Amino acid sequence: MKAFVLALVLAVPFAAHAGEAVSYAVDGETFEGYRAEAPGESKGLVLIVHDWDGLTDYEMKRADMLAAMGYDAFAVDLFGKGNRPAATAAKKKETGKLYQDRTRLRRLMAGGLEAARKPNNPERTVVMGYCFGGAATLELARSGQADGIAGYATFHGGLVTPEGQTYPADSPPILIAHGGGDTSVTMDDVAALVGDLESARVPYEIQIYSEAPHAFTVFGSDRYRKQADEQSWKAFSDFLAATLAD
């Protein structure tokens, strides 16, 4: 991978979180991720890709949870340092720019992955994302450009395969956690993804949670569904144990 990323760990941690902010550069632009490390010997690295509002306390909390489970975790930033859109129109604008420039999206994903792997350079990584981050995770999977990826996982993520794209036949396994009540990403989208993965002979598992709406894992929101969140996290925990096993 081209060495176009320079990472710098800041001295001051994010408030109320166990990890620390990490500034890094991709193609001369500055981004700010979040790193949480396992307290002992790490079981592997998990890259977390944020929703359409950018890297927030939510992804930091998930990173802390993974660190407590024994994994190093890094929440990537795809919007740029300090760019955390609050209004719906601004969120659509930021994600829209990346959906329309898939080459840039792939470079930002690769750059975040390179920053995440410093300084320990783990051999195996699982990439996971939420909503928009799920779509970005699958974009990286389709690129086939990331070495050392042991698996991909999405939670209520975008599932549509863009026209002209396919999944490489040697893709690592993919876990899809989807809400049965999701009206943003439909069951037709799920079925279409199944067809794409079957055609490419990619190993996958899809978990459907009854009556769970879009964004069912987001703590404190009116969409949060405790049972679906806990069940999907357990499925992901099992996925990590299987894919990152020695």
Buried (B, 14 or more C-beta within 10 A) or exposed (E): EEEEBBBBBEEEBBEEBBBBBBBBBBEEEBBBBBBBBBEEEBBBBBBBBBBBBBBEBBBBBBBBBBBEBBBBBBBBBBBBBEBBBEEEEBBEEBBEEBBEEBEBBBBBBBBBBBBBBBEEEBEBBBBBBBBBBBBBBBBBBBBBBBEBBBBBBBBBBBBBBEEEEEBBEEBBBBBBBBBBBBEEBEEEBBEBBBEBBEEBEBEBEBBBBEEBBBBBBBEEEEBBBEEBBEBBBEBBBEBBEEBBEE
